[in-house]
Amino acid sequence: MREAFLSLLDDTHPAVRKGLLSHFQELGPQAVHFLQEVVARENRILAFHARWFLDELKFSDPVAEFKGFIRSLNYELETGALLLSRTVFPHVDIGACCALLDEIAARCRELITEPMTAREKCRVINRVLFYDYGFHGNHEHSNDPLNSFLDQVLFRKKGSPISLSIVYLLVAQRLSLNLEPVGLPGYFVIGCYLDETPFFVDAFEQGAFRTAEDLFSVLRANQITPKSTDLAPTPVRLVLCRCCRNLVYHYQAAGDQERSRLFSGFVEEFDATYEKNAQP
C-alpha cells in the first residue's frame, strides 16, 4: 500500500488527488506518519507533494516536521533549508523556490561551454547570480532574521554570508559542480577542492574569489588563530545548525524571545541527535 501511495503522490490529476485525500483522512495518524516520512526523504518532488497533502488535511506541523528532519539524519541541504523556512513561514511556496533555482541554473548552463574549469564555471555563476539576478549581501541590515530563510533570500535577492552560500551551492548542485560549504569562525564561504590548489568563493561579496591565505588573514584580523581545519568542508548538519544559531542571536537582538527559544530548541535537537548517534 505504501508503494502505491508513493507512486501516486506526485500525480496532480484532480480525481487522483481527491481519492488520496479520502484515503489519508480514513487512515488518520497513520497517514500523517507516512507523509511526514516522505517529507524527510531526499526526493524534493515527493516531499513537496507530501507537504501539500499535510496542509490540505490540516495535519501539517512545520516545527514537528523540521524536528523530524533533524532526527532522520538524512541531511539534504535544500530540503533542510526549506523546512527551516517553513517553521516561521508555513505557507512557503516550495515549488516556486525550486523553480527559481532551476531557472538560475538553466541560465548558467546556457553560458557554460565545455571544457571549462571549475573556476570558470564559478565566474558564470557569479555573473548570473549577482549581476543578472541581483543577489547581494544585506550589509545594511545584517541582523535581520529574514536574511537566514532561504525563501526570503530567493525572493528578496539579499541575505547573509551563509544563506547566499546556500543559494550558490544549490545552483552549483544543479550544474553538477561539486562545491562545498565552508563554515569559518565568524564567516561563511564556498570551497572548491577540484583543482590542485583549493579556492574559495565569497557569496556575500558578489562571488569574490579568495585564497586560503586571504581567509587566514581575515581570521587573524579578528584575533582568531587560523587552523588548517578551518578550511575543511562543513557537513550539512552543521550548516543548518549554524543557521539556527544565527537565528537565536538575531531574534534575541530583535526582542523576539519566543522565536529565539524556538531556534535554540532546534540547536539542542541537532546536538542531542548527533550525540545519540555518534555513540559507539
Secondary structure, 3 states (H helix, E strand, C coil): CHHHHHHHCCCCCHHHHHHHHHHHHHHCHHHHHHHHHHHCCCCHHHHHHHHHHHHHCCCCCHHHHHHHHHHHCCCCHHHHHHHHHHCCCCCCCHHHHHHHHHHHHHHHHHHCCCCCCHHHHHHHHHHHHHHHCCCEECCCCCCCHHHHCHHHHHHHCEECHHHHHHHHHHHHHHCCCCCEEEEECCEEEEEECCCCCCEEEEHHHCCEEECHHHHHHHHHHCCCCCCHHHHCCCCHHHHHHHHHHHHHHHHHHCCCHHHHHHHHHHHHHHHHHHHHHHCC
